[in-house]
Amino acid sequence: MDDFRIDPPLVVKDSPKPRRLASLAQARAFIDDEMRLGRPPPWREMYHRLTAVRTEDEATEAIGALRELLELEELLVPPNLPLNTHHNS
């Protein structure tokens, strides 16, 4: 399942530049790197969830949960919207 594609890819705040997560393997590597920083329990849970994926449904659910965690932690870089779809109302 390592080659399971994340579509659209997740772009996360990272140093020295944003990091693009386009596959399950890249998401696992990112979480592994973050765990070395001493992240709190939700990150450990996410790590175990991503490493336990065995089916496409599990991968889809785990990626959705990762997206939610990144949004909560304000680590998700918002996608660039085309100018014609951006409204100021």
Buried (B, 14 or more C-beta within 10 A) or exposed (E): BEEBEBEEBBBBEBEEEEBBBBBBBBBBBBBEEBEEEEBEEEBEEBBEBBEEBEEEEBBEEBBEBBBEBBEEBEBBBEEEEEEEEEEEE
